[in-house]
Amino acid sequence: MFLLAQADSLDEFVEEQKGAKACLISPVFREISNLSVKWAKHNHEYIGLDVQGLVRNTDRNRRIVLEFDNKYVKSIIEDVDIVKFSLNEAEAFTLKKSYSDIFKSLPINVTNVITSGIQGVVFNKAENIYSLKSPIREELDPTGAGDVMMTGILAEIIKNKDVDFCIAFGMALAAEKVQYSKIRTLSSKNYSQIAEEILSTKELIK
């Protein structure tokens, strides 16, 4: 993957978006600063973060590579309620390989969700670590699945649902999204029921 063009800073745009209970911050390539994250936290009840756009840089050939400014990313994570990493991002950020060691390096006052595609997710509730299995076995196109999942999670969080169910609900939506090869509206299904089925796979890792 190569960076062909970069969007302008979204800081001013972000600060025009008021009135919602929750805010998902999901930059593609460093369009949002930690100042905007702090503003969002002050003006919303719940903040979700997908770190992908904060951990990307380019090499001399403009190829996109994983690169962390650990101090900077940590300062942002501390201001959110729930954060999503891919497994590769979590390993690169913490320099750890096992889930136990990875979560020891992440703040326990934040819900950290680590995705592994069709393998499902691993997340923490305080010091406990749990896994949830994905209901799918293949993906046509995973593009945007993380945004769909996090949006679903936040949509249920603002209803005061338990975080376990919220994550399972987001997974149910994402599992539907990856079945499409093109952008389209998700099919009308009982995603709450699918979430309950996903929730039945929950296992304590630690």
Long-range contacts (C-beta under 8 A, 24 or more apart in sequence): 1-63, 1-64, 2-58, 2-61, 2-62, 2-63, 2-64, 3-29, 3-58, 3-62, 3-63, 3-64, 4-62, 6-30, 6-31, 7-31, 9-33, 10-36, 11-35, 11-36, 14-39, 14-40, 15-39, 18-43, 20-44, 21-45, 21-46, 21-158, 22-46, 22-47, 22-48, 22-154, 22-155, 22-157, 22-158, 23-47, 23-48, 23-154, 24-48, 24-49, 24-50, 24-147, 24-150, 24-151, 24-154, 25-49, 25-50, 25-80, 26-50, 26-52, 26-53, 26-146, 26-147, 26-150, 27-52, 27-53, 27-54, 28-52, 28-53, 29-53, 29-56, 29-64, 30-54, 30-56, 34-72, 34-75, 34-76, 34-79, 37-76, 37-79, 37-80, 38-79, 41-79, 41-80, 45-158, 46-81, 46-82, 46-154, 46-157, 46-158, 47-79, 47-80, 47-81, 47-82, 48-80, 48-81, 48-82, 48-83, 48-84, 48-150, 48-153, 48-154, 49-76, 49-77, 49-80, 49-82, 49-83, 49-84, 50-83, 50-84, 50-146, 50-147, 50-150, 51-77, 51-83, 51-84, 51-85, 51-89, 51-93, 52-86, 52-89, 52-146, 55-89, 55-92, 55-93, 66-92, 68-92, 68-93, 74-107, 77-106, 77-107, 77-110, 78-107, 78-110, 80-110, 81-110, 81-111, 81-157, 82-110, 82-111, 82-112, 82-113, 82-150, 82-153, 82-154, 82-157, 82-163, 83-110, 83-111, 83-112, 83-113, 84-113, 84-114, 84-115, 84-146, 84-149, 84-150, 85-112, 85-113, 85-114, 85-115, 86-114, 86-115, 86-116, 86-146, 87-114, 87-115, 87-116, 90-114, 99-129, 99-205, 99-206, 100-129, 100-205, 100-206, 103-129, 103-206, 111-163, 111-167, 113-153, 113-167, 115-146, 115-149, 117-142, 120-171, 120-201, 121-167, 121-171, 122-205, 123-163, 123-167, 125-163, 125-164, 127-206, 128-204, 128-206, 129-204, 129-205, 129-206, 130-164, 130-202, 130-203, 130-204, 130-205, 131-201, 131-202, 131-203, 131-205, 132-164, 132-167, 132-168, 132-171, 132-198, 132-199, 132-201, 132-202, 133-198, 133-201, 134-171, 134-175, 134-198, 135-171, 135-172, 135-175, 135-194, 135-197, 135-198, 136-175, 136-178, 136-179, 139-178, 139-179, 140-178, 140-179, 140-180, 140-181, 141-178, 141-180, 141-181, 141-182, 142-178, 144-177, 144-183, 145-174, 145-177, 145-178, 146-174, 148-173, 148-174, 148-177, 148-186, 149-173, 149-174, 152-191, 164-199, 164-202, 165-195, 165-196, 165-199, 168-195, 168-196, 168-198, 168-199, 169-195, 171-195, 171-198, 172-198
